[in-house]
Amino acid sequence: MIRFGRPMRRRFLLQPGTAFLNHGSFGATPRSVLAAAARWQRRIEANPDRFMRRVLPRALRGAAARLAHFLNCGGNDLVFVENATAGVNAVLRSLRLRRGDEVLATTHTYNAVRQALRHACGLAGAKLVEAPIALPVASEGDLVGPIRENISGRTRLVVLDHIASPTGLIFPVRRLARLARAGGAQVLVDGAHAPGQVALDLPSLGADWYVGNCHKWLFAPKGCGFLWARRGAQQDLHPTVISHFYREGFTREFDWVGTRDFSAWLSVPEALAFYREMSKAGLRRYNHVLAADAGRRMSEAWGEPLDGPAALHGSMIAVRLPKRLQHQDPARLMHRWLERERTVVAVTAVGGALWARISAQVYNAPEDYDRLSRIWAGRARARR
């Protein structure tokens, strides 16, 4: 029988005594998946030449096919990349923007993606437009309206977050993709947090490209992401590193850009097996209920709002920090909580305010979040 919470920690390498409430940033890989990656590394090193030339091509496509099946798409439409940001950069580098074009994102766009968009637009003389998403949101309409209002006849590309990194808000990407395509724009979805947190059927979303991570909510080792492209959007798509198989096909070109450690990608089947084992016990429901309940209790303890209703979240939710912490540096605040309180949580600035984003994973329990609530509540009592 699978028991979530404290008993699950022994299946990970997490530091004892630390409340790890930030699975969303870097994930945490189970022991069994790390063991699978180590087996692949030993197999590679036993005969590197034979492995790279003879074993790797079929093994890599096999792992991609297993992931594609999980995402309800074709294996030949999916390739591995180091992370979602790498996939975004590959799409932007392959896109032929022109002066006067507009690229539409939102104020919730992940900063690394925003910087990549700034770079691509700067090179082409295009304009980056950011639809303002104000917090807290009351309903899905608060996510759709600003994007709809900022699509213009000059919009060439719309970049959508499936699950926003700063908050965990789930955007209605299928609905938004229809809006974008109706206006003549192509659609790139940043799904860094979506695989494993929500059910996915990639072709049905209406996107041209979808990037995601496996090392967050799918339990794969670090440095494991993917790029999916619809058939009509593959022809001019190339990796950021051009190598031997340039213009020899989507999968062939991306599968080999040079020597690297392929073990994270090859151990995806083991990560999927772990995920499916957890799913038998209701992984997504456990995480959602835990995150929603913890967010509600923190909101009450701090006297501050949540970023939006629980129904718009999966395994992450954000609470606005108390007023006395609003002028703190987020990085210093996270470091202080980590070192002094042994509590790991993400703090980000959105719309001129600081928000604490908490994650819920199968190794978390309600008492983990109580520690974070007490950090502020205890100090508030001490001041009185």
N, C-alpha and C positions, 0 to 999 in steps of 0.2 A: 504493500500500500504506500502510495506517495504522500508524504506529509510536507507541505510548504511551510515557510518560516524558518525558525531556528534549526530544525533537523536538516534542512536543505543546505546549510552553509558548509557542511563537511564535503559536499560534492564540488566545492569551489576552493580556491586558494586564498580566499579573503582573509585579511588580517584580523585576528581575534580582537574583540573589544572596540572595533570601529563600526559606527553606524553608517553603512554605505548606501546613501540615498541618491546616488548619481549614476545609475546604470546607463542612463541616456547618453552620457558623454563618450565613454570609451568601452562600455560593456564589461562583462566579466565572463571568462571562458571556463567551462567546466573541466574538471580533471580528465574526464574521458575523452574530450575533444582535444585537449592538449596532448594527451597520450597518442591519439591518432596522428596529429601533426608531427610528433616526434618520430613515429614509425615511418612516415613519409620522408622525413629528413634523413633517417638512417638508410632508407632504401635509395635515396638520391645519392648519398655519399658512398654507398657500396660500389657503385659504378656510374659516376656522373655522366660519362659520354653515352653509355648505352641508355641510361634513363632519359636524358634530355632528347636524344634522337629517336628512340624507339618506343619508350613507355609513355612519356609525357603527353604527346598529342592525343592519344586515345583516352588516357586517364583524365585529362583536363576537360575534354568534351563530355566524358561520362559524368563528371562532377557538375558541369554546366547543365547537362540534361536533367539531373536530379533536382537542381535548383529551379530550373525552368518548369518542371512538373509541379513543384510546390507553388510557383507563381502563376500557374495556368497559362503558360506561353510556350512557344516552340523553342527548342534548344538552340537552333541555328539563329535565333533572333536575340540571343543573350551572350554577353562576354563578361569575363571577370576584369575588374580594375581594382586598384588599391583601396579606394574609398569613393563615396558619392561625389566628393569634390573633384577627384580625378576624372570621374565620368562627365561632370558638368564642363570641365575644362576641355575635354575631348570634343564635346558637342559645340562649344563656343568657338573653338579653333577651326572647326570644320564648316561653320556657318558663315556665309558670305554677306555680312552686313554692309550697308552702304550709308553714305552721308545722308542725314535726314531721317533714317530709320529710327524707330523707337523700340526699346526693349522694356517690357513691363514686369516689375517684380513688386514686392510689398515691403513695408517697414519691418516685417517679421522674417525676411529672408536671412538665412544664415550668413554671418559676416564673410566667411571665406568665399561663398558663392557671390555675395555682393561685390567683393573685390575683383573676382574674375569677370563679372559683368562690367564693372568700371573699366577694366583693362581692355576688354573686347570692344566696348563702345568707343573708348578713347582712340583705339587704333583705326576704327572705321569712320569716325566722325558721327557716330550714332548717339542717341540720347537715352540715358537710363532714367526711367520713370518709376517711382516707388509709390504704390497705392497705400495711403495711410490707414492702418488697422488700429483703431483706438481700443484701449483696454479700460475696464473689462468689457467683454462682448456679452450681449444678452441672448443672441440666437445666431443661427447659421447666416441669416441675412446680413449681419454685421461683417461677415467675412466676404460675402459675395458683392455687396453694394459698392464698396470702394474700388474693387477690381473692375467691375462692369463700367463704372464711371470713368475709368482711366484708359480703357481700350479705345484707340482712335484708328483712323484710316492709315496712320503711319506705323502702327504697331506691327512689327515683324515677328517678334517672339514674346511669348508670355511664359515667365518662369514661376511655377507654382510650388509651394511647399505642400506636401501631403500631410505631414505633421510638423508644425512649426517648432523649430529647435528651442527658442527661448521660453516657450510656454507649454508645449504639448497639445495645443489646439489642433484639431483635425479639420482640415479644409475639405470642402466638397469638390474634389478635383474633377470628378466626372462632369458635374454641372458647370464648373468653371472652364473646363476644356471645350465644352460645346460653345460657350460664349466666345472664347478666343478664336476658335475655328470659324465660327459664323462671321467674325470680323476679318477673316483672311490671315490670321496669325498662326504660326506654328507654336507647339506647346512642349515645354521641357518641364518635367516634374522631378523635384528633389524629394525623393522618398527615403532619405537617410534613416528615418526612424520608423518607417512603416512596416517593412518585412518582419513578421513575428509579432507585431503589436496590433495589426489589423489584418483581416483577410484580404488577399489580393488576387485580382484577375487582370493582369496588365493590359492585354489587348482591348478590354472593354472600357478602359478609362478614357480613350480618345486622345491620348498623348502621342506625340511623335517620338519622344525619347523619355525614358524613365531611368533614374539612377537610384541605387539603394545600397545600404550597408548590410552585411551579414554578421559583422562583429559586434553589433549592438544587441538587437532583440532576437537574433537567431543563434547566438552563442558561439559563433565561429571565432577563430583566432584573429588578432589584430591585423589590419591590412587586407581585409577581404570585403570587397564591394562588387557591384555588378552594374552593367549598362545594358538596358534593353532598348531596341529600336524597331519601330514598325518597318516592314519590308521596304516601303517606298522612301524611308528616311535613312537607309543604310549605305546607299551607293557612294555618297561623298563624305561619309563619316570615317575618320581616321584617328588612331591613338595620338596622344601628344608626342610620343616618341616614335618617329618614323624609322622603320627597320627593314629587315630582309624582304618581308612579304607585302610591301606596299602595293596597293591596288590588286591584291590577289584574293579578295573576298573579306567580308566583315569579320568572321570568326578567325580566319587564318591570320589576318593582319593583327588583330588584338591579342590572340593567344601567345604570340611570340614577339616581344619587343626587345629581347635580350635576356641575358642570364639574370635570374633572381631566385629567391626562395619561394617556390610554388606550394609549399606545404599548407599554408592557410587556405588556399583555394581548393586544394585536393582533399582537405578534411571537412569540407562543407557537408558531404553525406553524413558524417558522424554528428555534426552539429544539428542537422535536420532530424536525425534519429533521436537525439536528446530532446529537441523541441517537441517532437511528436509524443515522446514518453511523458513529458510534462503536460502536454495538452490533454492527455487522457484524464488528468485530474483537474482540468479546467484552468489552465495557466492564464489565459487572457481575462477570464472573469475574476480570478483571484487578484491579479495585478490591478485591474480597473477598480474593483471595490476597495482595495487597500489604498490606492492613490487618492480616490475620491474622498474616502473617509478621513484619511490623514490630512488632506488639504482642507477639508471642512473644519477639523479640530484645530489646525494651525491658524486658520482664518479667525476663528473665534478667540483663540488665545492671544493673537496679536491685535485683534480689532481692525483687521485690514481685509480687503476683498480678494476673492479668487479672480483669476483672469477671465473666467467664463463658467458656464454650467458644466456639471460633470458629464452630461451627455455628449459634449463636444470633445471629450478626452478619452484616451485609452489608458496607458500605463504611466503617464506623466501629467502633472498639473502644476500651476504656478500660483503663488500667493505674494501679494505686494508686501514688501518689507515695511516695518513700522517707521514712522516719520523720523525718529532719531537716528535711523540707519541710512536714510536716503542720500546723505552726502558722503557716504563711505566709498572707498574704492572697491569695486566688486572683487578684484583679484585678492586684495589684502584681506577682505572680509572672509572669503572662502578659505584662505590660508589660515587665518586665525581660528576659524571654527574647526578646521582639520587638525591643527596642532594642539590647540588647547582643549577642545571639546571632543576630539576624535569623531567628528561628524562630517561626512562628505556630502555637499549639496552644491548645486549650480546656482550662481547669482548672475543675472543679466540685466542690462538696461534696456527697457522698451518704452517708447513714448515719454521719455524724460523721467521715468521712475525705475527703481530697482525692484526686481521680482526674484523670489526664491523658487526655483523649479525643482520639484521633487520627483523622483522616479520610484516605481514599485516593481520589484522582481521577486521571483519565487523564494529567494533567501531572505527577504525582508519580512518583518513582523510589525504590528502596531506600535510596540514599545520603541522601535527604532526612531519613529517620528516624534514620539513623546519627548525624546531627548532634545530634538530641535526646538520644539515648543517651549520647553523649560529654559533653554538658553536665554530666550528673551523674557519670558514671564518671570523667571527668577530674578533677573536684573531689574525689571520694572518694580518688583516688590521691594528690592533692596533700596532703590532710589526713594521710595515712599517712606 
